[in-house]
Every structure is written in structure tokens, then in C-alpha cells.
Amino acid sequence: IMAARVSASKANKKSEVQSHKHELRTEVQEFKRRRILEQSRELFFAQGYEATTLDTIAAELKVTKPFLYSYFRNKSEILNAICEIGIRSPLAALDAALATKLPPGEKLRLAIERVTSAVLENHQCIVVYRREEMNLEREEYQILADLNLEFDRKLSSLLVEGAKRGEFTFDDPDFTALAIGGLLTWAALWWRPMGRWSQHDVVMHVIRNVERMVGRKPRNTGAN
């Protein structure tokens, strides 16, 4: 019995070591993939997708081109991944705000704060996406188009909820949601980290403009 316990203990330790090694390998691989995307994003943003070659990316990272191929099939797949970050990050921020139990007006304010922050933090990805849509693979183009539609639908639903509760006043929820999305995208196109306005400044300006767009009314607290 004792021998069996010792054997089982050794087996468990060996399994734990192997699991730890696997986790480390995964973390290293994710780090390397992230570095490829970061460097590629900066190059696509600065000089355009077509003017950037895999040789250029490899040279900037001080790696070989085969190293890049071990993580991405081609340059187009790198572009796909960068553009997805630009779309999925704001959508995730919107989802997080929508999951709260706040009333529509406060939920919208939180959503715009978080989404605008995500847009600015990933502004290079969004700029690359808007510039290089024509270079996306057809399937990826449709995936991102569907994600954009999902964002618009979710935002429109929030606006409808707020209007039903008397917190918002606007003409058309779908059109208003599109207008808000356009404002957010516009911020990504012109904002720069070292520019005139800080990220906080832009977030607050966008919140105020969106609240005016939806005719947000003060909450009725029941006080006389």
C-alpha cells in the first residue's frame, strides 16, 4: 500500500511539472504572437499594409521570416488578427457595461466610458481596419461586419430600453446607434496619445456629446 502511495505521489508530481511546463510554453507562445501583432500593427499604421512586407516585420523584431510563419500563415492573417482586436475590444467593453444592473441612462454612460477607452487604447488597430478593409480576406471581412452589426444592435436595444423608461428622447434608435458608433470611430481616427487632448478628456467629451444625442433626461428620484 505504501509503495502504491509513493508511486501515485510521484505520478502526481510528474503530472504537475508537465502541466506547468505546458503552461509556460503557452505563455511564451502567446507573448511571441502578441509581439508580432504589436510590431505589425505599428508598421501597418505608420506606412500602410501594402508597403509593409513580412521581411520588414521580421527585421524589426530581429527574427527570421520562418519564425513569423510558425505563428501566422501569411501577412493577411496578421492583418485579420489586428483588425479583430480593433472590433472585439469595444464590443467586449459594451457587453461588460450591458451586463450591469444599472438603469439605462447610467448604463449608457458607463458603456460610452468603457467603449471610448477601449477605442482609444486600440486606436491603431481601428485605424488599420478602416484603412485596410479592402485587403481583408473575404471570410474575415464578413466576420468583422457581423461584429459591427452586433455592436449596433446591442446599443440600439439599450437606447430603446431607455426611451421606454423615459430617460432618452430621439427619433430613431438604429440611426442614433449608428451615429454614436460613427462618433467613436471618428475619435480613433484623429486622437493621438501625445496630442492636445488626453484620453480622459476625450472620454468625457464623448460622454457629454452622446448624452445630448440621445436627449438623456435626469433620473426621477421621487423627491418633491
Buried (B, 14 or more C-beta within 10 A) or exposed (E): EEEEEEEEEEEEEEEEEEEEEEEEEEEEEEEBBEEBBEBBBBBBBEEEBEEBEBEBBBEBBEBEEEEBEEBBEEBBEBBBBBBBBBBBBBBEBBBBBBEEEBEBBBBBBBBBBBBBBBBBBBBBBBBBBEBBBEBBEEEBBEBBEEBBEBBBEBBBEBBBBBBEBEBBEBEEBEEBBBBBBEBBBEBBEEBEEEEEBEBEEBBBBBBEEBBEBBBBBEEEEEEE
